[in-house]
Amino acid sequence: MSNIFNIREIAKILGVSAPTLRYWENEEIYTVHKNECNNYREYNMTDLIKLADITFYRSLGIPVKKLKKFETLKLENTEKILKSLNSDINQKILEYQQMLNKVKLKQLHIEEIQNLNGIDYVYEDIAIEKVVRFEYTEKDKVSRYIDDTSCYVKFQNSSDLSAEIRGIVVESDYIDDNVLWENTHSQKFAVFLVKEIASQDYVNNMKEKIDLINKKHRTGIILAQFLLTANYKNKQVDFLKAYVELLD
């Protein structure tokens, strides 16, 4: 086997395209000998090893501009590049972990919808610690809502379903002048699924569910936490998980 390769052969060995090798050459990442007779590029084993190194660093996502004159890169330059890459990768890992957590949360919401759909109500502890009033002019709360729409809560009293207040779930130590509800860890709740149809002025099944629960219990406040929006029976439906306080 010859120790001299043309550009197609070297590209096949490296798993990159010939145009990519030409681009790297034009960007002065490496140099290659050209045949004096036909001006064709000729790659030897040294070139192969050098290009394998470049291919490796490119596979790590290192930009071409940082690999310019690769043959003359000093040890400290390579260390600096790798240190920067390490930081970038760790940041991406953090971002992807946050994205994964959001995906898992939505999957959990779908599971909750499936479990609650078709049943009257269940008894369940509430995981919410505090709810404060939410206005769309409040930047911090809007940011929280954008980051996780399930922190949105409708606050109501079962004795008057015509009145509702927008709320947002916050941590127990969150300081706000407009606290709507706090968890005392002594309240008891019945839980059911709310289906709201946005195109029909947000008509929902809240009254039907409350009337059903009131046959057995005295009820107080309601916290209806947004889960997600989806097409349901050919209608765009907002699904909320409602916690209704039991007073007996």
Buried (B, 14 or more C-beta within 10 A) or exposed (E): EEEEBBBEBBBEBBEBEBEBBBEBBEBEBBEBEEEEEEEEBBBBEEBBEBBEBBBEBBEEEBEBEBBBEBEEBEEEEBEEBEEEBEEEEEEEEEEEEEEEEBEEEBEEBEEBBEEBEEEEBEEBEBEBBBBBBBEEEBEEBBEBBEEBBBBBBBBBBBEEEEEBBBBBBBEEEBEBEEBBBEBEEEBBBBBBBBBBBEEEEEEBBBEEBBEBBEEEBEBBBBBBBBBBEEEBEEEEBBBBBBBBBBEE
